[in-house]
Amino acid sequence: WTGYHESMGTWRNWTDGAVHDYSQRRLLSFVDWIDTKWKVDSTRVSVGGGSMGGSGTTNLAVHHSDRIAWAAGSVGVHIPDSSPQFTSSYRHCYGEVPWQLPFAPRPGSRAARLADVAAGVSAFNYFSNEWFVLKHPEIDLPLVCFSNGKNDGQIGWKQALRFWRALQKSRQPHVWKWGMGGHGEGLRLPGEGAKSRRFVLDVRTNRTLPAFTRCSLDGNPGTAKQKPRAQYEKEKAAARAWSKEHPKQRRHADKFDGDQAGMSNGWLYWHTDDKNIVDEPNRWSLVCALASGAPKAECTVDVTPRRLKRFKPAPGEQFTWTNTDVATGKVIARGSVTADAHGLVTLEQVKVTKGKSRLEIRRK
């Protein structure tokens, strides 16, 4: 789902060439071809898949974010050199990990215009979602919804956790769900009425969206540190005993620290209709809310505007902001904020409720 070395399937030495993103370019060419036959709304193109399809989903969304509006990938590999069982699939395409063979961007592509990629980067680094997201926080990602099983020993738990931490650190739009569902861990999609296979928000490549981070309702995924063996064996025995007493259900023991199951940003959403979104040169605004099923009536969360088209903060620029309760029209918080080195403006720990909150940022 990513690409492969130009010498693959030939007698040529792999040190003589490079890895290209042939597979991703082919997928996107299908969309371009379809547009010649039927009119396609290119601003609403999404991508989804599970297992290795989930791997391709998040990778395409990260590396071609200008073409993808939103993504939904379950139980995928997000860091090619860090999967217990499936790194071998990437080795067949990129060469052995220690070789660190180069990635060659297509001339004129967005990747070719990135200084670190143009200067030379290995395929294993380039196609690592973690590497790309941390190296390029200035690039706006689509909404990336993904899931992973803590007990998915083939795909790997630690690499999923690392990808989520990168998304949090770089303040990118995402929803993550984890649990003890193994290789069948399902997705969580945002919005009222959304289901694991039903997306209800109108997310587009040409419309701004918020990146939620550090939500107070997020679960604790831990650090991927394994529990002491004695503790794990005790918990495993208890899980087996419980499952034996409940033959129609099954309980699993978790070998890692952190919550067995949880979500990040799973209860948050925003109104995607035009009347609730403002993206003007001197003003940005949208309405955020908690889903009715959220365990609490309100939460606190960092909110960072992304995919800005007209509201373009400069690094170090100062702004004022307000948080207004939509139901009462009362301003519940206000303050000032400074854009960071990448021009990102983050409203830290603002209150969002089930009753809806309008966030607004203005130039001073």
VENZIJO-V310813 format. One record per backbone hydrogen bond with DSSP energy under -0.5 kcal/mol. CO is the residue of the C=O (numbers start at 1). NH is the residue of the N-H. E is the energy in kcal/mol with one decimal. If there is no record, write none. Layout:
((CO | NH | E) (CO | NH | E))
This chain:
((2 | 24 | -1.8) (4 | 20 | -2.1) (5 | 8 | -1.7) (7 | 10 | -2.0) (13 | 16 | -1.8) (14 | 17 | -1.1) (18 | 6 | -2.4) (19 | 104 | -3.1) (20 | 4 | -1.4) (20 | 22 | -1.2) (21 | 25 | -2.2) (22 | 26 | -2.2) (23 | 27 | -2.2) (24 | 28 | -2.1) (25 | 29 | -1.8) (26 | 30 | -1.4) (27 | 30 | -0.5) (27 | 31 | -1.1) (28 | 32 | -1.9) (29 | 33 | -2.6) (30 | 34 | -2.7) (31 | 35 | -1.8) (32 | 36 | -0.6) (33 | 36 | -1.4) (33 | 37 | -0.6) (34 | 37 | -1.4) (34 | 38 | -3.2) (40 | 42 | -1.4) (41 | 44 | -2.0) (42 | 45 | -0.6) (43 | 205 | -2.1) (45 | 69 | -3.7) (45 | 70 | -0.6) (47 | 72 | -2.1) (49 | 74 | -2.3) (50 | 53 | -2.1) (51 | 55 | -1.8) (52 | 56 | -2.2) (53 | 57 | -1.8) (54 | 58 | -2.0) (55 | 59 | -1.7) (56 | 60 | -2.5) (57 | 61 | -2.1) (58 | 62 | -2.1) (59 | 63 | -2.5) (60 | 64 | -1.9) (62 | 65 | -0.6) (64 | 67 | -2.0) (64 | 68 | -0.9) (69 | 143 | -1.3) (70 | 47 | -1.5) (71 | 145 | -2.7) (72 | 49 | -1.7) (73 | 147 | -1.3) (74 | 51 | -1.6) (76 | 78 | -0.5) (78 | 129 | -2.5) (79 | 82 | -2.3) (80 | 83 | -0.6) (83 | 87 | -1.0) (85 | 88 | -0.6) (86 | 89 | -0.8) (86 | 90 | -1.0) (87 | 91 | -2.2) (88 | 92 | -1.6) (90 | 93 | -0.9) (90 | 94 | -3.3) (91 | 95 | -2.0) (93 | 5 | -1.9) (96 | 99 | -1.0) (96 | 100 | -0.9) (97 | 100 | -1.0) (101 | 123 | -2.7) (102 | 19 | -2.9) (103 | 105 | -0.6) (106 | 109 | -2.3) (109 | 113 | -0.9) (110 | 113 | -0.9) (111 | 114 | -1.4) (113 | 115 | -0.5) (114 | 118 | -2.9) (115 | 119 | -1.9) (117 | 120 | -0.9) (121 | 103 | -2.8) (122 | 126 | -2.9) (123 | 127 | -2.7) (125 | 128 | -1.5) (127 | 129 | -0.7) (128 | 132 | -2.5) (129 | 133 | -2.6) (130 | 134 | -2.3) (131 | 135 | -2.3) (132 | 136 | -1.7) (136 | 139 | -1.4) (142 | 144 | -0.6) (143 | 71 | -2.7) (143 | 145 | -0.7) (144 | 146 | -0.5) (144 | 175 | -2.1) (145 | 73 | -2.6) (146 | 177 | -1.8) (147 | 75 | -1.8) (147 | 76 | -0.6) (148 | 179 | -1.1) (149 | 152 | -1.5) (151 | 153 | -1.3) (152 | 156 | -2.4) (154 | 85 | -2.2) (154 | 86 | -0.9) (156 | 160 | -0.5) (157 | 161 | -2.1) (158 | 162 | -2.2) (159 | 163 | -1.7) (160 | 164 | -2.2) (161 | 165 | -2.4) (162 | 166 | -1.9) (163 | 167 | -2.1) (164 | 168 | -2.4) (165 | 169 | -2.7) (166 | 170 | -2.3) (167 | 171 | -0.5) (167 | 172 | -2.1) (168 | 171 | -0.8) (173 | 144 | -1.8) (175 | 146 | -2.4) (176 | 264 | -2.6) (177 | 148 | -1.8) (178 | 262 | -2.2) (179 | 150 | -3.2) (179 | 151 | -0.6) (181 | 184 | -2.1) (182 | 185 | -1.2) (190 | 200 | -0.6) (191 | 194 | -1.6) (195 | 198 | -1.3) (198 | 195 | -1.7) (201 | 203 | -1.2) (204 | 207 | -1.1) (209 | 306 | -2.6) (210 | 212 | -0.6) (211 | 304 | -2.0) (213 | 302 | -2.9) (215 | 218 | -1.6) (219 | 221 | -0.7) (220 | 259 | -4.1) (225 | 257 | -1.9) (228 | 232 | -2.4) (229 | 233 | -2.8) (230 | 234 | -1.9) (231 | 235 | -2.3) (232 | 236 | -2.5) (233 | 237 | -2.2) (234 | 238 | -1.9) (235 | 239 | -2.2) (236 | 240 | -2.2) (237 | 241 | -2.2) (238 | 242 | -2.3) (239 | 243 | -2.4) (240 | 244 | -2.1) (241 | 245 | -1.6) (242 | 246 | -1.2) (246 | 249 | -2.3) (253 | 255 | -0.6) (255 | 227 | -3.1) (262 | 178 | -2.5) (263 | 219 | -2.4) (264 | 176 | -1.9) (265 | 268 | -0.7) (267 | 291 | -2.8) (269 | 289 | -2.3) (270 | 272 | -0.5) (273 | 276 | -1.7) (274 | 277 | -1.4) (278 | 285 | -2.3) (280 | 283 | -0.9) (282 | 363 | -1.8) (283 | 280 | -3.0) (284 | 361 | -3.0) (285 | 278 | -3.0) (286 | 288 | -0.5) (286 | 359 | -2.5) (287 | 271 | -2.3) (288 | 357 | -2.9) (289 | 269 | -2.0) (291 | 294 | -2.0) (297 | 354 | -1.9) (299 | 352 | -2.4) (300 | 216 | -2.6) (301 | 350 | -2.3) (302 | 213 | -1.9) (303 | 347 | -2.8) (304 | 211 | -2.2) (306 | 209 | -1.7) (310 | 312 | -1.0) (311 | 313 | -0.6) (314 | 317 | -2.5) (317 | 339 | -2.9) (318 | 364 | -1.2) (319 | 337 | -2.4) (320 | 362 | -3.0) (321 | 335 | -2.1) (322 | 360 | -2.2) (323 | 332 | -2.7) (323 | 333 | -1.3) (324 | 326 | -0.6) (324 | 358 | -3.1) (325 | 329 | -2.7) (330 | 325 | -2.9) (330 | 332 | -0.6) (333 | 323 | -2.7) (335 | 321 | -2.6) (337 | 319 | -2.7) (339 | 316 | -1.6) (340 | 343 | -2.0) (344 | 340 | -2.6) (344 | 346 | -0.5) (345 | 305 | -0.8) (346 | 348 | -0.8) (347 | 303 | -2.3) (347 | 350 | -0.5) (350 | 301 | -1.8) (352 | 299 | -2.3) (353 | 290 | -1.6) (353 | 356 | -1.3) (356 | 326 | -1.7) (357 | 288 | -2.9) (357 | 359 | -0.7) (358 | 324 | -2.7) (359 | 286 | -1.7) (360 | 322 | -2.1) (361 | 284 | -2.5) (362 | 320 | -2.5))
